[in-house]
Amino acid sequence: MNSDAVTKSVPQRALFHALGLTDEELERPLIGIVGSQNEIVPGHMNLDKIVEAVKAGVSMAGGTPIVFPAIAVCDGLAMGHRGMKYSLITRELIADSTEAMAIAHAFDALVMVPNCDKNVPGLLMAAARLNIPTILVSGGPMLAGRVDGQKTSFSSVSEASGAYRAGKITKEKLLEYENRVCPTCGSCSGMYTANSMNCLTEVLGMGLKGNGTIPAVYSQRLQLAKHAGMKIMELLKRNIRPRDIMTEGAFRNALTIDMALGCSTNSILHLPAIAHECGISLNLDIANEISDKTPNLCHLAPAGHTYMEDLNEAGGVYAVMHEINKLGLLQTDLITCTGKTVGENIANCMNRNPEIIRPVENPYSKTGGIAVLRGNLAPDSCVVKRSAVAPEMLKHEGPARVFDSEEEAIDAITSGKIVPGDVVVIRYEGPKGGPGMREMLNPTSAIMGAGLGSSVALITDGRFSGATRGAAIGHVSPEAAVGGNIALVEEGDRIQIDIMANTIHLAVSDEELKKRRENWKPRKPKITEGALARYASMVSSANKGAILEIK
């Protein structure tokens, strides 16, 4: 075992005794538990309970559990100020630090306990790098809030804030949203990035049934954690490793269910990054290929008015997989962390609510929830959550309203300077130009709050929160900071968007674009300090758009 390097050495054993470990415990496999609990992220405040349940499961199955930490940022709290520049880079920090801890201490296997946005993909990246038996068990989604008798979520309060600034609702109603939309611990209750990645962890085969959907406050979540602790001992005994599970077929399955669920566009950032650590290349052409034949079956918030608790009651991720596989779209012979194949896992997982999970015969759309667009405005690519776009905005043409930061755009939207038909362009917010590729939830919420969600599009080289809805097109590549054509857009240029045709076009001749390029001057990146400066010096967004590559 890996741990022989430390448990069979007298000097190291002396240090283990300093930890209070017994000789008997040192005869068992050492199972690292990566605990992401902290007191600042609502989705992580309950993870100490999950970790204790995992420890119990590991001990029951004959292992010695030892906890070490991982960081996590709350994207909601980081939103709207320079903190958002630091969110995405934590994915790499989490992967690197977990790799370092696991190798330095010679763990035999790992149980990872994440929940929120970058924490999940960062740990999956580390699992792929380390390639020792690993299983993930998340903290679970929060329950939906309620306002005026209707279920709500974090995106509701973001849009209410925009509505208040636009004079559409009173301060009292805004405070009601503030106090009622986030009623429990857990990852925010819609199909946002955290829940998207926790659901896709199930599809990849790295999490047990219910990992993505069992609410954080349910005792069933603690039972799941105990089972994960027990299951890791089976994976260790059978030597089933992450790269045995996360194969190319598993990633294709994940993209397929991504389209069926209508996941966050950030999944198109994270799945290729995880695949890269497995030695697998996922280009965005695969995403459109899969989307073209995968029906969208779920409209969870922000696309609709159903929530993670509803998906859980309807049968969860496995029920969606079972429904989709009626079309033969999944590779079912792949091994998973259950010790069984995909086909065995989903065999009897029926759809218990066709209003929450549409049957394949009656989908929301015949194509998937995410679309990758290309054109002269985004020669490499850009990404849109098609399932959250109003039908009348699937095809749109309008004049560009150009802004070089998120703050400038919000000021224009809230002051009434943006009118129906406009196309808001926010640039120099990409991975290098931002730097850090901030999420643009505040501008889209301002658009929705102003009542412009069905008449105004937004395009950015930044990225969008999973809570975003509307014609929000992000991850434009190449980004402005490296001379992408989005840097050459001028106020009033006509922009043509056709989401169903996967195209985005700037109505300017090639000759004119060439002339503008000759006059374009690079901008000095808005780097602050420390980790962000180091990140900006290494990052590239040139790989087909939305994939961050640390060189």
KAKA-V796815 format. One record per backbone hydrogen bond with DSSP energy under -0.5 kcal/mol. CO is the residue of the C=O (numbers start at 1). NH is the residue of the N-H. If there is no record, write none. Layout:
BEGIN
co = {CO CO}
nh = {NH NH}
END
This chain:
BEGIN
co = {1 2 3 3 4 9 10 11 12 13 14 15 16 16 17 22 23 24 25 29 29 30 30 30 31 32 32 33 33 34 34 35 40 41 41 42 44 44 46 46 47 48 49 50 51 52 53 54 55 56 57 58 59 63 64 66 68 73 74 75 78 78 81 82 83 84 84 86 87 88 88 89 90 91 92 93 94 95 96 97 98 99 100 101 102 103 109 110 111 112 112 113 114 116 116 117 118 119 120 121 122 123 124 125 126 127 133 135 136 140 141 145 147 150 152 153 153 154 155 156 157 158 159 160 161 162 163 163 164 170 171 172 173 174 175 176 177 177 180 181 187 189 190 192 193 194 195 196 197 198 199 200 201 201 201 202 205 206 208 210 210 215 218 218 219 219 220 221 222 223 224 225 226 227 228 229 230 230 231 232 233 234 235 235 236 239 241 241 242 245 247 248 249 250 251 252 253 254 255 256 257 258 258 259 260 260 261 264 265 266 266 267 269 270 271 272 273 274 275 275 276 280 281 283 283 284 285 286 287 288 289 290 290 291 291 293 295 296 296 297 299 300 301 306 307 307 308 309 310 311 312 314 314 315 316 317 318 319 320 321 323 324 324 325 330 332 334 336 340 341 342 343 346 348 350 353 353 356 359 360 365 367 369 371 371 373 374 375 378 381 382 383 384 384 385 386 388 390 391 394 394 396 398 399 400 400 401 403 405 406 407 408 409 410 411 412 412 413 419 422 423 424 424 425 425 426 430 430 431 433 438 440 441 442 443 444 445 446 447 448 452 452 453 455 457 458 459 460 462 463 465 470 471 471 472 472 473 474 477 477 478 479 479 480 484 485 486 490 493 494 495 495 496 497 498 499 502 503 504 504 505 505 506 509 510 511 512 513 514 515 516 517 525 529 529 530 531 532 533 534 535 535 538 540 541 542 543 544 546 547 548 549 549}
nh = {4 5 6 7 8 13 14 15 16 17 18 19 19 21 20 26 27 27 28 31 64 32 108 109 66 34 111 35 68 36 113 70 42 44 45 186 38 47 49 50 51 52 53 54 55 56 57 58 59 60 61 63 62 65 31 33 35 75 78 79 81 84 84 85 86 87 88 90 90 91 92 93 94 95 96 97 98 99 100 101 102 103 104 105 107 106 32 135 34 114 137 36 139 119 120 121 122 123 124 125 126 127 128 129 130 131 110 112 208 187 216 152 150 147 145 156 157 158 159 160 161 162 163 164 165 166 168 169 167 174 175 176 177 178 179 180 180 181 146 145 142 308 192 196 197 198 199 200 201 202 203 204 205 206 207 205 337 136 211 213 214 218 221 222 222 223 224 225 226 227 228 229 230 231 232 233 233 234 235 236 237 238 239 240 239 241 244 245 246 247 251 252 253 254 255 256 257 258 259 260 261 262 263 369 297 298 300 267 268 269 270 271 273 274 275 276 277 278 278 280 279 282 283 286 287 288 289 290 291 292 293 293 294 294 368 295 297 364 365 358 306 303 191 301 310 311 312 313 314 316 315 352 353 319 320 321 322 323 324 325 326 327 329 328 332 343 342 339 336 345 346 347 349 350 352 356 357 358 362 363 296 296 387 373 384 382 504 378 375 477 373 474 371 386 388 389 470 393 394 499 500 497 495 423 402 492 425 427 409 410 411 412 413 414 415 417 418 416 422 457 401 426 459 403 427 461 434 437 436 526 463 444 445 446 447 448 449 450 452 451 455 456 471 421 424 473 426 476 475 440 468 472 458 473 385 474 460 383 380 381 486 482 484 483 487 488 489 493 400 507 398 497 505 396 503 502 374 498 377 378 496 507 508 513 514 515 516 517 518 519 520 520 527 532 533 534 535 536 537 538 538 539 551 549 545 544 547 546 548 549 550 540 551}
END
